[in-house]
Amino acid sequence: MSEALLEVRDLSVVFDGFRALDGVDLTVERGELRFLIGPNGAGKTTLIDVITGLTRPAGGSVRFEGRDLAGRKEHEIVRMGVGRTFQTSVVFEELTVLENLDLAASFRRPLWSLARRRRGVSDAVAAAMETTQLHALADRPAGVLSHGQRQWLEIGMLIAQGPRLLLLDEPVAGMSGEERQHTGELLTEIAKEHTVIVIEHDMEFLRRYASQVTVLHEGKVLVEGSVDEVRADPRVQEVYLGRTDDTFDPAVAGKTTASAGGGRMAGGPDAGTAIGEGVVAGPGAAGTGTMSGTAAGPVAGSAAAGEVK
Ligand SMILES: Nc1ncnc2c1ncn2[C@@H]1O[C@H](COP(=O)(O)OP(=O)(O)OP(=O)(O)O)[C@@H](O)[C@H]1O
C-alpha cells in the first residue's frame, strides 16, 4: 500500500489548559483536494499551525512523506515541501507581482545568487504565473491588486516554492462571486499537480469544488466524507445550527442567516452562519492589509508567521 502524504495521529494542542485539539487523526493521500470545515474555534487553524511548525503539539504525531515533523522549525518544514497561506495577506506591496513570485521562488536558490541581477523568468515563476493566470498583472505593484488578485498572487507564491502539500486558510473569504469561481477553478487546477488542504466555510463553494471533507468540532474530528455525506450528517447539522431535522440544508441556512445578520455572526455556535454561501466577512476579508518592508526567509508565511494569526 502506498504511503499517505500526510498522517496526523492522536494530535493534541493545549493552550493554558484549554484543549484546542484533542486526539485528532487525519490522513491525506497524495493528489487529494481536502476541505477542512468546522464552527469557529473548532481547531482548524491550530491544526494547520501544528503541521507547519508554528504551534507545538502537547501530544501525537504529524508525518509528511513518512518523515516526522515534530520539533522541526517552520522554514525547515517549508523546505520539506509544505507551504501555507494565512488568513492575513503576506504579499509585499511595493514589489510587483513578478518580483513577489520571484522572491518566493528564490528561497531555494543559494544566497549569493540573490544578489545577482537575474535575466528572464525562472521555470518556477513561469509555472506559478501560468497556473494563476497573473500574466497581465506581472509588472503591477502588489499594492494595487484587488483582494482576489492578491489571494491568487499568494497562492502563486506558494506554487513558486514547489511544495508538495499546500495548506490554504480561507482562500475565498471576502471574495466576489466571480472571484470565488476563479479561485475554485484555480484550486482544481492546482490539485492536478499538488495535494491541497483548504480551510473553508462556504458550503456552496464546497459543493462545487470539494470531494473529501473533514469536519472538526471542539478540537476533534466529527465527521469525514464526501460533501453530500457531510451535509446529510445530523451531527454536522447539530453543531452548525443546533438542529437535526432532515430538511436542514446548511447552504440555505447560511444564506438566510447571512441576509439577516449581514455576514458571519459572532456568538454561539455560529458556524451555521459560517457555513453558508453568503458568508464573506471574517478574518480573511479583513486580511487585505498587507506586509510591507524587507523580505527575508521563506516568503510563504513563515517569515511573517509570528505577526499573523
Ligand atoms: N495562541 C492561542 N492561545 C490560546 N488559545 C488559542 C490560541 N490559538 C487558538 N486558540 C483557541 O483554540 C481554539 C481553536 O482555535 P482555531 O483558531 O484553531 O479555530 P478555527 O477552527 O480555526 O476557528 P475560526 O474558524 O474562527 O478561524 C479556539 O478556542 C481559540 O480561541
The ligand as an ORCA input file, in Angstrom:
! r2SCAN-3c Opt
* xyz 0 1
  N      -2.436     31.057     20.721
  C      -3.563     30.708     21.329
  N      -3.691     30.843     22.671
  C      -4.823     30.469     23.306
  N      -5.909     29.946     22.693
  C      -5.839     29.801     21.355
  C      -4.672     30.171     20.609
  N      -4.898     29.898     19.307
  C      -6.146     29.389     19.227
  N      -6.707     29.338     20.462
  C      -8.037     28.816     20.787
  O      -8.096     27.492     20.279
  C      -9.382     27.238     19.717
  C      -9.228     26.815     18.281
  O      -8.836     27.965     17.525
  P      -8.617     27.924     15.952
  O      -8.199     29.285     15.543
  O      -7.757     26.784     15.609
  O     -10.099     27.626     15.469
  P     -10.668     27.666     13.985
  O     -11.428     26.415     13.798
  O      -9.566     27.958     13.017
  O     -11.670     28.881     14.091
  P     -12.034     30.059     13.042
  O     -12.945     29.448     12.041
  O     -12.729     31.033     13.914
  O     -10.751     30.572     12.453
  C     -10.191     28.500     19.914
  O     -10.971     28.370     21.083
  C      -9.145     29.578     20.077
  O      -9.627     30.624     20.882
*
